Amino acid sequence: MNMKHDVLDVALLVGGWSAERAVSLEKGKTVEVALIELGHNVRVIDVQKDLPSLIQSLTPKPDVVFNNLHGTGGEDGVIQGVLEMLDIPYTHSDVCASAIAMDKPRTKILVETVGVPTPKGVVLTKNQIVNGQIPYAPPYVIKPPHEGSSVGVHMIRAQDNRPINIGLDIEDHDLLLVEEYIAGRELTVAVLDGKAQAVTEIVSHTEFFDYEAKYQDQTTEYVLPAKISSDIYDLALDYAERVYNIVGCAGLARCDFRFDESLGTEGLFLLEINTQPGFTAQSIGPSQVIYNGTSFNALCERLIETALCPKNENKIVKFSKRKVA
């Protein structure tokens, strides 16, 4: 379906009630401008944890929803389920893929069935962690199993002699994922409609690419294309496509990796897949699509177009020719 000559009523969802609310509100302004420039009628909805209010805001029904929510409620299948019930098409991944991707322990199990390695990990209670019942020697990483954007991630270093402090930002989580820390480089790959776009290296000046590095630290560097060997570059692209497809994603998603150069091709590990990646022209996912020759506005149009495709239509399409590093 060609959207170029169709004016659509688009509901842009921003805000939400997760720890990433502020990011969604701010970044959503860029999407709003793009949709208006494309000639669509845009209805911006600040989503609260109030279902009757949301339904009222979506009445009359828009032609399509552009989902720009992040974190709990926005990319875990909750808002997707609401939109399914209301029979409103929406961008990005469906209920099942969104729920799986947000569940890090289950994602690890699933992607390893298609040959994509992940760091060794175990789900423990907070009491087990505080009492030192961890089957790994440090360094390791403690994170909530169902959060995005590195919210609540804690790094325990080998030289730490202090008691493990879980931190107030994850005090509401009874279960936590403990993963072995993978030393090395941070790599990320965007996948659009099943096609890996490029590899970006993230050079952050924090211990790892945490929430601060993503949204607050202005010194974080993004190297596109990543200056790595062609075999690792191609392997990252391949792994990203495998993960995207086995999880069942649609639209744009982003796979984050750690790469331990000392292990060669055995040193590339998936950390997570994000089904609602940051969405501005400068954000990692869109920037890779733009690197391949497509404008930010055209990407927005593409996501709307695929959202309006019939559910049973194959969404794995060629969108742009990928550049090779």
N, C-alpha and C positions, 0 to 999 in steps of 0.2 A: 504494500500500500504506500503510495507516494504522498507524503505529507506536505510537500513544498507549496502547494496551492490551496491547502485546506487551513482555514482558521479554526482552531480548536479552543474549547474551554478547558483550561488546564488548572487544576488545583495543586498548588505547590505547598507541600507539608514541611514545616520547619519547627524547631523548638524541641518539643517532647519533654520527657521528665527524667532523662538519664543524666549522668555526669557530663555528657557531651552536649547538653542543651545550648550553652552559649556558642559553641562552635557551629552548631546547626543554624542558629539564628543569624550569625554573622556571614557564614559562607552562602547561605541561601539567597542573600541579596544579589550575588553574582548570577545565580541561576535565574532569578526573577528578571534581571536585565536582559539576559540572553533570550528568554522566552518571549519577552515583549518585543525585542528586536526582530524575532522570527515572525512576529505578527499575530501571536496568539493572545487570547484573552486570559489573563492570569489572575487567579484568586489565591492569595497567600493566606494560609491557615496556620496559626500558632497553636500547635497541638498540645493540649493539657491532658492530664489523666482523668478525662471526663467524657465518657462515651456519648451521652445524649448531646452534649455541646458539639462534639465532632460530627455527629450525624447531621445536626442542624447546619453546620458550616458546609457540609457536603451536599446540601439540598438547595436548589436542584442539583441532580447529579452532574458532575463535570464529565467531559469526554474521556479524560485520563487524569491520573494523579502522578505528579512528579514527586517521588519520595525522597526527601532530603533530610530525613531523620537519622540519627545515629544512636548506637547503644541500646540499652534496655528499652523495649517497647517499640523501637524504630527499625531495628534490623535483626530481631530475633524471632520473627514470625507473627508477633502480636498485631501490629498495624496491618500486616499483609492479610491476616485472617479476617480482620474487620472489613477491609476492602473487598475481599472475596465474598463475604456475606452480603455486602451492598452491591455486588456485581459491578464494581468500578475497576477498569484496567489500571495498572500501576507499573512504574518503572522498576528495574532491578529484579532481584531474585524472588521466587515465590515463598510460600509459607514453609515448606519442607526444607528447602535449601538454606533459607535464612536461619531456621532453628538449628540445623546441623552445624552451620558455620559458626554460630555464636557459642556452641557447646564445644569448647576446645578439647576436652578428653575424648569425646565421640568422634570429632574430626580427626584426631590423631589415629584412632583405630581404623577409620574408614580409608584415609589416604594411604596408609601403609599397605592396604590390599592392592593398590595399583603401583606399588614400588616406590613410593615417595617417603623417604625417611624423615622422622621427626625426633627431637631430643627425647631421651628416656624421661618418663614422667609418671607420677602417681598422685591420686587424689587422697588427701588426708583431712582430718578435722583440724580445726584451729588448735585444740588442746594437744593433739598429737604433735603438731609442729612446735608449739611452745615448749613441750616436754622433751623435744629432741628426738622424736621417733621418726626420723627421716632416713630412708635407706641409701642416701647418697652423701658423700663427703662434699663440703663446699669447694668451689663455688656452685651455687644453684639459684634458681629463680622461683619466687613464690608469687602466684597470681590468682585472681578470681577466675573460676572456670567459665564464667558467662559474662564477660565484659569486653568492651572494645577499646581501641586507642590507648592500649597499655595502661588503662586506669587501674590503680591499686597494685601495680607490679613492684615487687621488692627484690633487690639483688642481695644475696648473702655471699660475701667474699670469703676466700680461703683464709685470710688473715684476721677475720672478725672473731673477737673473743667475747663480744657483748652478747647478752641474751637476745634471742630473736624477737624483734618487735614487729608485730603484724601491721600496726598502723591504724589510725582512725579511719582512713579512707576505705578500708575493706572490713570494718568491724561488723558489717551486716552479713558477711558471708560465713556460714558455718563450715562449708567445705572449700578447700583451696587446692589448686594444682601446684605441685612442686616438680620442677623440671631441671635436669642437669643444664648448666650453663655452657653454651657453645661459644668458645672464644673465636674471634675473627671479625669478618666484615658483614655489614648489614646490606642485603640486597632485596629488591622488591620488583615484582612483575605485575603489570596490569593485564587483565584478560577481558577482551570485548567480544561478546557473542562467540565465545569458544576459541578465539585467536589471541595468543599472547602477543603483546605489543612491543615490549622492549625490556631491558634490565636497567634499573637505576640503582646506584650505590648511595646509601645514606651515610654521611659522615657527621655524626653528632658529637657534641662536646660534653655530653653527659655519659654516664656509665653504659647506657644503651639507649635505643630510640624510644624513650618513654613519653608520657603525655607532655611534659615540659619541652622536650626536644621537638615534638611534633607541632605544638601550637604556641609556645612562648619564647623559645630560644631562637633568636634571630641569626645566630651563627651556624646553625645546622646547614650543611652543604648537601646538594643533590647533584650527583654526577651522572649525566645521561648523554650517551650510553656509558654504563659502568666499564671501567678500565680493568677488565678481567680477561682471561684467556677465552678463546672462542669455544672451547669444549665446555667450560663452566657456563658461559653465556647461553649456549644452546641448551645445556642441561636445565638451567633455570627456566627457560621458556617452556621446555618440554614438561617439567614437573608442574609448572603453573597450569598448563592446559589439562594435565591429568587431574589435578585437584579440582579445578573449576568444573570439569565434566562429571567426576564421580560424586561431587557434592550436589550437582544439579543446578548450578547457578545460571543466571540469565543477565543480560545487560552488561554492566561494567562491574568487575570485582578486582581485588588486588591481593596477591600472595606475597607474604613477607618471609624472608629466609635469613639464616645465618650461614656464613661460609668460612670454615676453618681451612685455610690454604695448606696447612701442613698435612692434611689428609687427602689432598687432590680431589678427584671427583667423588670420593667417599665423604667429603667434608661439607656437603651442601644439605642443609636441614630446613624443612618447612617449620615456621613458627605458627602461622595462622593464615586463614583466608578471610578477608574483609569484604562482605557483600554490599556494603554501603560506604565506599571509600570517600575521602574528602573530595569535594567537587567544586573547584575553581580552576581556571586555566593554569594556575601555578601548582595545583595539587598534583601529587605523584601520578595518579591514574590518568586523569585528563592530559597531563603534560606529555605522557608517552604516546597517546593518541595524536596529539598535536605534532609531536616529533615525527610521526609517520605521515604528516601532510594533511590532516583534517582539522578544521577550525573548532573552537570550543562550541560555538553555536551549532555547527553541524553535528557535533556529538550529542548535544541536547536533543536535537531533532531526531537523531537516530534512536535514542533511548525511548522517546515518545513513540516512534514508529514501531519498534519491536514490542512495546507494551500493548499496542493496539492489534498486534497479530493474534490470530486465533490461538487458543491454548495448545492445540495439537499441531501447530505449524512448527517446522524445524527452525529454531532461532540461531542455529550455528551457521553463520553466513560470513563470507569474506567481506571485510569492510575496508581495509586499507592495506597496502603492501608494507610489510614489516621491514625496517632497515636492520641490517646486520652489523654489529660492531666490528 
